[in-house]
Amino acid sequence: MIIAIDGPAASGKGTIARRLAAHFGLPHLDTGLLYRATARVLLDQGSKLDDIENAVSAARGLALLDFEEDRLRGREMGEAASVVAAIPQVRAALIDMQRAFAARPQGAVLDGRDIGTVIAPDANIKIFVTASPEIRAQRRSLELRGRGEKVDYPAILEDIRKRDRRDSERADAPLMPADDATILDTTDLNVEGAFAAALDIVGRAQREAL
């Protein structure tokens, strides 16, 4: 069983993906970490984020699950990852890596921006998780505050909207629901409610496949 979960920043897709993976005993890949890790390499070496040659080299040099996640989280890295992810050559360099993960014999859960449309278009279950920009900014603010980072809600909301525009308007693999994806709006749902709704979507898909 392959579960593809897409959606914009702070929509709750990562939490839902991790919970579903644990529930069904499936490996999970947060594909956003690939772009964050690529951006991290560029920042560490002092390269510009739009340096295509160095960005592609950084992407190709990644070890799939060998990430220092503490260094990949935070507002700065989210913004940097969005810039790097808009480079078609970087996305191309990472496609095979993601598809190989999705093709594991036991199945997998992947979350990102183009899983249901590009990486795993034949996934058994596709969920597009969304929420209002204001709610997503609130969630990101709470997350950052929990890590001891300074929180500026208006700036975070603007970052969210900027990333939405960049992700949705990029020429290569723009953020959009797959035609056969189920939309899950988490605006008015807490973590447990969102997970329950996602579990219901998976259950319905499994029953329909029988």
C-alpha positions as MATLAB code, in Angstrom:
seq = 'MIIAIDGPAASGKGTIARRLAAHFGLPHLDTGLLYRATARVLLDQGSKLDDIENAVSAARGLALLDFEEDRLRGREMGEAASVVAAIPQVRAALIDMQRAFAARPQGAVLDGRDIGTVIAPDANIKIFVTASPEIRAQRRSLELRGRGEKVDYPAILEDIRKRDRRDSERADAPLMPADDATILDTTDLNVEGAFAAALDIVGRAQREAL';
ca = [
       0.000    0.000    0.000;
       1.386    3.367   -1.047;
      -0.093    6.429    0.642;
       0.698    9.781   -0.991;
       0.080   12.856    1.125;
       0.495   16.340   -0.304;
      -0.269   19.830    0.886;
       1.136   23.268    1.656;
       3.374   24.209    4.568;
       2.000   23.654    8.085;
      -1.195   22.025    6.830;
      -0.599   19.016    9.055;
       0.453   16.615    6.307;
       3.683   15.571    8.035;
       1.989   14.715   11.311;
      -0.746   12.798    9.497;
       1.823   10.928    7.400;
       3.866    9.887   10.438;
       0.744    8.747   12.291;
      -0.516    6.720    9.328;
       2.908    5.130    8.805;
       3.058    4.084   12.461;
      -0.533    2.808   12.388;
       0.008    0.611    9.326;
       3.630   -0.300   10.045;
       4.926    1.330    6.869;
       8.170    3.238    6.226;
       7.703    7.002    5.999;
       9.554    9.645    4.011;
       9.129   13.371    4.534;
      10.280   14.414    1.074;
      10.502   18.020    2.175;
      13.586   17.037    4.150;
      15.354   16.287    0.873;
      14.947   19.875   -0.237;
      15.781   21.224    3.206;
      18.925   19.087    3.279;
      19.909   20.315   -0.175;
      19.425   23.908    0.959;
      21.391   23.207    4.146;
      24.394   22.030    2.116;
      24.285   25.201    0.020;
      24.036   27.448    3.069;
      26.866   25.601    4.831;
      29.185   26.031    1.865;
      28.217   29.657    1.361;
      26.583   29.109   -2.018;
      23.543   30.979   -3.257;
      20.287   29.041   -3.062;
      19.635   29.612   -6.776;
      23.070   28.307   -7.815;
      21.795   25.504  -10.060;
      25.065   23.615  -10.493;
      25.857   23.480   -6.772;
      22.229   22.774   -5.859;
      22.086   19.768   -8.178;
      25.410   18.504   -6.854;
      24.130   18.835   -3.278;
      20.900   16.999   -4.112;
      22.723   14.110   -5.784;
      25.027   13.749   -2.799;
      22.264   13.206   -0.249;
      21.915    9.976    1.706;
      18.160    9.343    1.791;
      17.535    9.004    5.512;
      20.789   10.349    6.909;
      19.575   13.767    8.023;
      20.379   15.924   11.030;
      16.771   17.020   11.417;
      17.540   19.615   14.084;
      19.513   21.555   11.493;
      16.777   21.272    8.885;
      13.861   22.674   10.846;
      12.846   26.249   11.430;
      11.516   29.151    9.439;
      14.784   29.927    7.643;
      15.163   26.369    6.370;
      11.555   26.177    5.234;
      11.968   29.293    3.130;
      15.344   28.101    1.793;
      13.881   24.707    0.858;
      11.074   26.391   -1.085;
      13.631   28.303   -3.163;
      15.665   25.177   -3.904;
      12.550   23.115   -4.682;
      11.613   25.558   -7.449;
      14.725   24.534   -9.429;
      13.626   21.908  -12.001;
      17.084   20.321  -12.148;
      17.055   19.738   -8.381;
      13.623   18.123   -8.527;
      14.830   15.889  -11.372;
      17.872   14.850   -9.351;
      15.674   13.752   -6.443;
      12.852   12.004   -8.335;
      14.466    8.556   -8.632;
      15.401    8.561   -4.950;
      11.807    9.256   -3.923;
      10.299    6.790   -6.393;
      12.596    4.036   -5.164;
      11.365    4.668   -1.617;
       7.744    4.520   -2.781;
       8.393    1.227   -4.579;
       9.409   -0.673   -1.441;
       7.760   -4.114   -1.415;
       5.936   -3.500    1.860;
       4.599   -0.150    0.697;
       5.304    3.319    2.056;
       3.881    6.641    3.173;
       5.348    9.739    1.542;
       4.447   13.356    2.153;
       5.416   16.427    0.211;
       4.223   18.729   -2.560;
       4.130   16.466   -5.632;
       3.791   12.912   -4.356;
       0.381   12.118   -5.827;
       1.012   13.981   -9.074;
       4.663   13.196   -9.920;
       6.442   10.837   -7.538;
       3.765    8.182   -7.035;
       0.900    8.889   -9.457;
      -0.242    5.270   -9.087;
      -0.415    5.424   -5.278;
      -3.296    3.432   -3.779;
      -4.389    6.358   -1.617;
      -3.874   10.062   -2.222;
      -4.713   12.727    0.322;
      -4.285   16.460   -0.191;
      -4.133   18.149    3.215;
      -4.945   21.831    3.440;
      -5.903   24.540    5.944;
      -6.338   28.300    5.897;
      -3.121   30.369    5.755;
      -4.007   31.999    9.099;
      -4.370   28.655   10.878;
      -1.188   27.341    9.294;
       0.692   30.440   10.445;
      -0.645   29.899   13.981;
       0.561   26.298   13.926;
       3.985   27.265   12.639;
       4.221   29.972   15.308;
       3.474   27.449   18.049;
       6.014   25.031   16.584;
       8.737   27.668   16.483;
       7.906   28.935   19.958;
       8.160   25.363   21.226;
      11.709   25.215   19.889;
      12.583   28.458   21.610;
      12.657   30.539   18.429;
      11.448   34.118   18.222;
       7.931   34.329   16.790;
       6.641   37.125   14.545;
       3.142   36.036   13.466;
       2.640   38.616   10.648;
       6.019   37.682    9.162;
       5.253   33.967    9.427;
       1.887   34.463    7.739;
       3.574   36.366    4.918;
       6.158   33.565    4.596;
       3.339   31.013    4.365;
       1.612   32.975    1.610;
       4.893   33.547   -0.227;
       5.717   29.831   -0.129;
       2.214   28.963   -1.316;
       2.657   31.245   -4.326;
       6.122   29.922   -5.125;
       5.101   26.272   -4.737;
       1.876   26.664   -6.712;
       3.252   28.809   -9.525;
       6.540   27.024  -10.238;
       6.747   25.570  -13.750;
       7.940   22.136  -12.646;
       5.656   19.962  -10.457;
       3.553   22.766   -8.963;
       1.704   22.171   -5.716;
      -1.773   20.955   -6.647;
      -4.080   18.075   -5.727;
      -3.975   15.004   -7.941;
      -7.224   14.520   -9.839;
      -8.005   11.435   -7.745;
      -6.871   12.831   -4.383;
      -9.217   13.289   -1.444;
      -9.081   16.804    0.014;
      -8.696   16.923    3.791;
      -9.212   20.407    5.251;
      -7.710   20.498    8.754;
      -8.564   24.138    9.497;
     -11.036   23.194   12.226;
      -9.417   19.899   13.276;
      -6.943   19.150   16.032;
      -4.222   16.515   15.606;
      -6.437   13.631   16.681;
      -9.322   14.802   14.527;
      -7.102   15.165   11.463;
      -5.613   11.708   11.962;
      -9.058   10.164   12.414;
     -10.257   11.822    9.206;
      -7.199   10.578    7.307;
      -7.657    7.075    8.689;
     -11.261    7.158    7.489;
     -10.113    8.159    3.992;
      -7.664    5.252    3.898;
     -10.300    2.851    5.168;
     -12.791    3.914    2.504;
     -10.186    3.529   -0.220;
      -9.284    0.044    0.994;
     -12.918   -1.032    1.038;
     -13.535    0.342   -2.444;
     -10.499   -1.581   -3.721;
     -11.956   -4.920   -2.589;
];
